[in-house]
Amino acid sequence: MKNLFVLILLPLMACYTDKSENIYIEYINSCDKTIQIINKSNKLIYDDFHYEMTDVIYGRPYAYKRFYEKAKIVKQKSDSLYQFIDRIENVLTKNNSLNNIGISNEMFKQKEKLDKAKIDKLKLEHTGYRNFLISMIGKDSVLYNILVESINSLLDTTSWNQVPCLSGSKSELVNIMAVLHKLKLEIKIAENSILNYLDGRINAGVNLFRFNKIEVIVEAKAKNIPLKHQYSCNIFIGITDTTISQLAFIEGTEYKTSEGIYTYKEKVSSNNQFVQRKGYISVLNSAGYSIKVPFKLEYEVLF
């Protein structure tokens, strides 16, 4: 993220220190290249969301659905604002052509009013986009303050004190185009920040589980201890969700648990001295996605 800010600030500082058209054009080209890079990053995230929602074998729709819907709205809002600025840039080009032909003062005044209306709408749309992205950030997130500050800084409109006129000379045209490209770049950076946040929330959710019962379990090595011998035990916490049915699978056979506990019994019939059974417990995480927790049963046969 810091590298992206450097790409923005350095050329922009050059713009304000050197008013030559070449500097503005160089900055516009730099913005376009950076936007292409960010678009590729955004596409990877959108594609990942789509894969997880649609792949029938490896997809995780339960984990992704809520965030996938949010990501689709983020893309829609971002594209809409980006395309609005594109239309303003088209107006700029047309206006510059009219200036070269020459128009009356009255027509010029009318055109200035229309230009100002477009810029005012841009500011309104820009503010709405910023507020929408902030609404996507969960207030319970440790990143809330950092992301809100970043989005507010990126999409700040408080400094828009002087509305630029879309009707001007060629040098003014290039100047305004540079400003609009900066806005487009900031839109894409903000979009990328929110997408990474949503993606991170999903991955965090995959490792979170719901529990409503906690027990302390004491497992003694032996219960009958000779005098002056050492007693030892393992003490650990057992947690479960009693509101859902959890399943234990041992060597492929399914066993229902009661409040997360299953007492496994089998008749010793193996001629092997050591017996091992592999299994796993299927647990639902907070996103509704099933997680397999493996375990092993081992015992020694006495002949």
ABEGO torsion letter per residue (X at the ends): XAAAAAAAAAAAAAAAABABAAAAAAAAAAAAAAAAAAAAAAAAAAAAAAAAAABAAABBAAAAAAAAAAAAAAAAAAAAAAAAAAAAAAAAAAAAAAAAAEBBAAAAAAAAAAAAAAAAAAAAAAAAAAAAAAAABBAABAAAAAAAAAAAAAABAAABABBBBABBBAAAAAAAAAAAAAAAAAAAAAAAAAAAAAAAAAAAAAABBBBABBBBBBBBABABBBBGBBBBBBBBBBBBBAABBBBBBBGGBBBBBBGGBBBBBBBBABABABBBBBBBBBBBBAAGBBBBBBBBBBBBBBX
